[in-house]
Every structure is written in C-alpha cells, then in structure tokens.
Amino acid sequence: MTKKKIRTLVKTARKTAKKDIASTLVRELKAVADKVVPGSKKIDKAIKKDAKGLAKKIAKEIAIDEAGLVAANKQEKAEPQVTTANTATNTSTSAAKTNVAPKTPKKASVSKTADKSVKS
C-alpha cells in the first residue's frame, strides 16, 4: 500500500477511536451527573463539549499499529466482494419500488413593471 492509503487508514482509525472514547465518556459522566444533579441540560451540554475535547487529546496519543491496519484492510476488501453484489441487487430493487413524484416546473418570474402595466 502507498503511504497515502496507510495515512488515511490511520486517520480513520483515530476518528473511530475518538468517537468511541467520546461516547463512552459522555455515557459514564452523564450517569454520574444524573446521580448528583438530575436532569440538567446545561451540565449535559458541558459534558458533551468537554468529552469531545478530551477524546481528541487522547486519540492523538494513541499509537496505532499500521501493519495491523493494512492486514485488516486487505482482509476486509477480500470478504465484501461477494456481499457487495448481493447488496447492490437489494438496493436496486428497493429503489425501483419507491415512487418518486415528478418535479413540477418552476413558474416563470414576472417583473413588477409588467404587472403594473397589466393592471392599469
């Protein structure tokens, strides 16, 4: 794999780790906060904001194994080739079933001066 592809794999791994950390922090801190101050929207908002920042700092410090990511990515690419054909046929049939209303043409804009001359 090229360096660019490896970097994108590492970046996506960090993003998912960041989201997981943030959601875990929010869940745990909300549980503790509900025991102390039940039902406070202000505290919930502060918890979400601070958990997001803390998760970002923690995700930067995580050492990600690039070789493991490359191996996992190759394995994932080998497996979905069979399932991709099945999902493509499923989505095409579901798309055919949905009824989409045709777009109505927009009305032509009439200038204000033309309206005045017609009214007079």
N, C-alpha and C positions, 0 to 999 in steps of 0.2 A: 504494500500500500504506500501511497505517497504521503509525504509529511502533511500536506493539506488535509487529506482524508483522516489521518490519525488525529490531527488537531481538532477537527470537527467532532470526532468520536469522543475525545476527551472533554470537549466543551459541552456536548450533550450529556455526558455522564455527570459533569459538575452541575449542570442545570437540574437534572433529575434528583441528584443528591440534595441540592439546595431546596427544591420543592418539598422533598420528603422531610428534611430537617425542619423546615419552617412549619409544615403541617403538624408534625409531632410536637414541636414546641408550643404551637398555638393550642393544640388539644390539651396538653398537660397543664399549661399555665391557666387556661380557662377553667379547668377542673378545680384548680387550687383557688382561683379568684372567686369562683361561684360559692365556695365554702365561706370565704371571708366577706365578700360583698356580692350578694346575689343579684343578677340581672342588671349589671351596669354596662350600658352601651359604650360609655366613654372609656372604661377600662378595657373592654373587648377590642376597641379600635386601637388603643395604645399597645395592647398585646400583639395584635397583628402586625403593626408597624415595626415594633422592636424585634419581633421574632424574625421578620423578613431581613432586617439588617444583620442580626446575629447569624442567621443561616448563611448569608452572603459571606461573612467573615470566616465562618467555619468551613464552607465549601472551598474557599481559596486555599486553605491549609491542607486539604485532603490530598494525599499522594495517590494518584490513580495509576494503576498498572496498565501501561499502553499495550504490552504484549498480550495480556489477557483480554483487553478490549478488542484487539484485532482478531484474535481467535474466536471470540464470541460473535463478532460481527460476521465473520466468514461462515460460522455455523448457522446463524440466523438467515443469512442470504441463501444457504443451501436448502433449508427447510421450507420457506414460504413459496417457493416456485410452484409447488404442487397446489397449495391452498390459494394462491393468487388467482388461478384460473377459475376455481370454484366461486370465489367471492366476486369475480368480475361478472360471471353469469348471473349470480344472485342479484347484484346491483342493477344490471341491465334490465332484468325482468321487473324489478320493483320500480325502476324509473319509467318503464313502459306503462305500468299500472296507474301511476299518478296522473291525474287530469290537471293540466295546466291551462288556465284561461288565456285566451289570446290577448295580446296587448291592444289597447284601444289607441287609435291615432290621436295625437295632441291637436287641440283646436288651434287654428291659425290666429296669431295675435293681430289685433286690430288696433291701429294707432288712435290716440284720443282725438286728433284733429278730424279723422274720418268719421268718428262717432258724432262729433258736433255738427258736421256738415249734413249728416243724415237726419239728425233731429230737427234741424232748422227748417 
